[in-house]
Amino acid sequence: MTPSPNVKITRDGAVLCVTFDRPDKKNALNRAMYMAATDALRQADGDRSIGAVVFTGSGGVFTAGNDIADFLEASAEPGEFPAFTFIKTLAACETPLVAAIEGMAIGIGATMILHCDLVYVAPATVFRLPFVDLCLVPEAASSLLFPRRIGFAKAAEFLLLGEAFGAEEAVRLGLANAVVPECELRGIAIEWAARLATKPRAAIAATRRLMRGDSQEILVRIEEEARLFAAAMRSNEARAAFAAFLGKER
């Protein structure tokens, strides 16, 4: 596995827990973190003793999204961003996926819930998709899956306007299963993941494929978004937006 000090991989029985652990940066994901999370998903699919994966974050935050400075460095290099490899692996993962989300869930922190089977959120959770504000396009097939899941009007609010939404709204729209107190969040997510892990594997896998529909359509949209995203990142407008964001951060 690709190690990262900022991603903790642990086992709880048949459940593999992936914890984003970079609290000083609000768990913003860098290349090493994406690679470690990708390897964890591949491990889950290759290990019959793992029946579900739980994603969570440390320090009261899920993730602030991409580490912009790290992403800018990566954009200057040839080859595929580890972020896109993670997204494709997440979308194709055959192991049931559960998310336990609290605090900030920005960018990939919001789009990845579209690929999770069960999602539990703490009351103060805030989701936001600031792609357009950074002169980018959405990722993780969210341009396809958000309108399909919640309707065009609400998807436009989140993807075009970049409006934030909270835990109750996520449940109301069918993006999350339940609002859970922070102190119980991780335990509840692991409990439900463990229940998934007890189910017949072949039946779970077949049912997930049926519910998700055409996987090729999703992967094609991920590739299309990735091409546009990579091109946008090289634009002067995006670089100016990133510089303004990093200046504000400092």
N, C-alpha and C positions, 0 to 999 in steps of 0.2 A: 504493500500500500504506500501511496505518497504521503509522507508525514507532514503535518502542520501543527505547530504549537497552539494554533488558534482554532482548531477543530478537535473536539474531544469525541472519540468513538468508544462507546461502552456497550456492554451487554446487560440486559435484564431478562434472564431466561431466553425465550425465543425472539425477543425484541432487540433490535440493534438501535441504539440511541446516538444520534448525530447532533452535537451541540456546538453552535457557533460561539466561540469563546475569545472575543477580542473586545472586552468591555470598554477599554480606553478609546476605541474608535467606533463605539456603538455597534460592534460586530459587523462593520463594513467588510465585505468579502473581497479578498485579494486573490491573485492567481493560485497561490499555494493552498488557500482554503477551498477554492473551487475544485482543485485537483483531489484534495483529500476527501471532499464530499462525494465526488464522482467515484472514487475508488470504493467508498463505503457502499454506494448503491450497487456497484458491480460485485462486491463481496456478498451483499445480500442475495443477489440473483444467483450467485454461484454456490451458495451454502444452504443445503436443505434444512439445517438446524435453525435458520433464521426465517421467521414467519411474518415479520413486519418491521418497518423502519419508522422511528419517530424523529422528527426534526424539532429542535428547540434552540433557544438562545440563552446566554448567561447575562447576569447583571440587569435583569428586568427589561431586556430589549431582545427582539428577534433578530432583525438586521436592518441597518440603515441603507442597505443596498450595496452597489458596487463601490469599492474604494476608487474614487475618481483619479487620484494621482497614479495609482497602480495601473488603472485602465488606460490612462494616457500613455504610459510607458509601453504597455502591451500593444497599443495600436500602431506603434512605430516598428514593430517586429513582424516578420512574415509568419505565416501559419495561423491556425485557428485560435481564437481566444479560449482559454480554459472555461470561461463562463458559458460559452455556447456548447462546449462539450458536455458540461454539467447539465444544461437545459435539455439537450437531446437524450442524455442518459436518464434524466428524471422522467421525461415523457415516455420513454420506452421501458421503464423499470417494470418488471413483472411481479415484484414484491409489493404487497399493500403498503401505502404510505400514509402516515399520520403526522399532523403538525400541531405543536403546542406553541401558541403565539401570544406574546405580551409586548407592551410598549410599542416601539417603532417597527413597522413592517413596510419598508419603502422599496420601490422598484422590484427587484427579484424577490424580495420578501413578501410582496403582494402577489406577483404573478405565479410564483411556484405553488400557491394554494390551489390553483386550477388543476394541478396534476396530483393533488393529494386526495385520498379516499375519505379521510375524516379530518376535520379541522376544529380545534378547540381554541378559544380566544379569551384572554383576560379582559376585564371590564374597560381598562384604560387603553386598550390596543388602538392604534391609529394606522390605517393603511393609506398609502399614497403612491401614485404612478406618475412621477414627474418627467417622463421621457420628452414630451413636447417642449416643456420649459427648458430642457437642456439641449434643444435642437436635435433630438433623436427620435427614433420610432420605438414602439413597444417591442418586447421580446417574449420568449416562452410561448409563442402562439397565442398570446393574450389578445391580439387584434382579431383573432378568430373566435377564441373561447369566451371572452367576456361578453360580446354581443349575444352569443349563443346562450350563455348561461343566464344573463340578467337583462337582456333586451338592449336594443340599440341606444335608446335614450340615456339609460343609466351608464352604459359603457362609454358614451360620449362625454358624460360628466367626468368620469374618472380618467379616461385616456386622452381626451382633447383638452379639457379644462384643467386637468390635474387636481380635481377636487378630492380632498381627503374624506375618508369614511371610517366609522368606528365599529366597535364590536357588535353592537345591537343591529346596526345596518347590515353587517356582513352575514349575520344569522338570518335576518329578514329576507335578504336577497338570495339565500341558499348557497352562500359562499363558505359558510361555517356551520358547524353542527350545534354548538352551544357556547354560551358565555360562562366561564368558570372562574372562581376566585383565584388570584395569583398563587396563593399558598397550596392550592389543590391542582393547579394546571398540569404540571409535569406528571403527577401521579395518575390523574384521570386519563391523559393521553396514553400513557404506558398501559394502563388497565384495559382500555379499548383496543389498543394495538395487540395486547396479549390475547384478547378474545378473537381478533381476526386470525392470529397465528394458530389458534386451535382448530380452525375450520379446514375442511378438505381442500388441499392445495389446488388440485386440478379444477375443482368447481369454483374456487375463488378466482383463479386465473382466467377461466373462461368467462365468468360473470363480469369481471373487470373489463375484459376486452369488448364484450357486448355493450356494456354501459358507456364506454368511452367512444365507441364508433370507429371510424376509419383512422387508424393510426398513421397511415401514409399521408393522409390529408394534413394531419397535425404536424408531422415532420417536415412536409413540404413548406408549410407556413413558417415554421421555425427557421428553415434555411432562407426563405425569402426575407423574413424580418432581419436575420443575421447579416445578409448582404447589404441591405439598406442601412442597418445600424452601423456596420463597419465603414461604409462610405460616408455616412453622416458624421462619424467621429473624426474624420479627416478634414471636415469642412471648417472654414474660418469661423463661422457662426457658432458651431459647437465648441470649438477651442476657446472662444471668447466667453461662452457661457460657463465652461469648466473653470476658466481662470477666475471669473467673478465668484463662482461657488467656492473655490479653494481660498480666495482672498477673504471671503466672508467667514470661512471656517477658521482661518488663522486669527 
